[in-house]
Amino acid sequence: MPASAYLAGPMIAILTIAVLAVVLHRGLQRDAETPVPLAPSPALDDYGLLASAAVVRTLADAALIREHLHSVGIRATLATAPDGRIRVLVFADEVNRARRVVGETR
C-alpha cells in the first residue's frame, strides 16, 4: 500500500476538526454580537394610568402648573417627553378637570 493511503485518514480527520472549529467559532461569535431585543418603545403620550394635562417647555412652568393643580386638589406629577418638553401628568379620571383648571390660568 502506498504511503498516501495512510495519510488520507488523518488528513480527513484534521480537516473535519478544522471545519467544526470554524463553524463553532462563528456560531458562538454571532451570539455575542446579537443585540438584546428591546421592549417596544411606547407612544409619546403613553404613561399608563396617567394622562397629559399640560405640555410646557420649561421645568419652571411645569412646576407652577403642578403646584396650582395641587392647590385645587388634583394630584399631578411631571415627566420629560422624548421631544424634550415637560408634561404635567394627572390620573385619567381627573384629566378633563385638570385641563379646565390649567386653561383658566392662562
N, C-alpha and C positions, 0 to 999 in steps of 0.2 A: 504494500500500500504506500502511495506517495505521502510525503510529509505534509502536504497541503490538506489532506483528509483529516489529519489530526488537529489542524489549526481551525478548521471550519466550525466545529462545535464551540470552542471557547470564544471565537470571534462573534458568533451569533449571540452568545450569552452576554458578552460585553456590550454589543450593540443594543440588545434588548434592555439592559440595565441603564444605558445612557439615555435611550428614548424615554423610559419610565421616569428617570430623574428629571429630564427636561419637562415632561408633562406635569409631574407633581410640583415642580418649582413654579411653573406658570400658574397652575391651579391655586396654589397657596398664595401667590403674589396677587392674584386678582381679588381674593377675599380681603386683603389688606387695603387695596385701592378702592373697593366698592364702598361708596358713601352710605352712611346710615340713613335709612329713609326718615324724612322729616314729617312731622304732623302737617296736615294741610293748613295753610295759613287762613285765619278767619277773615271775614269781610271787614271792611273799615269800621263798621258800626256794630259789630257783634261783640257784646260784652256780657253775654249770658242773661242773667235776670235784670241787668241794668240797661238803661236806655239814655241817649244823649238828650239833655235838656237844653244845653247851650254849647256852642263851639266858639272858642276865642283864640287869639294869637299869643297872648302873654299869660304867664302864670299869675301875675298880679290881678288881672281882670278875672281870671277863673276863681281865684281865692275870694275876691269880693262877691262874686255871684254865689259861691258856695256858702259863705257866711250869711248872705241875705236869705238864702233858702233855709239855712238852719234857724234863722230868726223867726221864720213863719212855720217852723215845724216839719220841714221836709229834709230828710237825711240825704246827703249828697257827698260824692267823692270826685276826685279828679283823675284823669288818665291822659297820657300823651299818645296821640294817634301816630301812625306811621308817617303821616304827612307833616308832623311837627306841631300841629295845632293842639290845643288843650281842650279836652272835652269834660264838661261837667255832667256827671252821671247820677241818675236817680233810679229808684225802683220803677219798674214798668207801670205799676198801678198809680204812681204819682206823677208820671211824666207830663200829662196834659196840664195839671195844676202847676207844676214847676215851670213849664213853658209860659203859662199865663203870667206867673209872678215875674219871671225874667223879662218878658215882653213889656210889662208895666214899668219896669225900672229903666228902660232905655229911653 
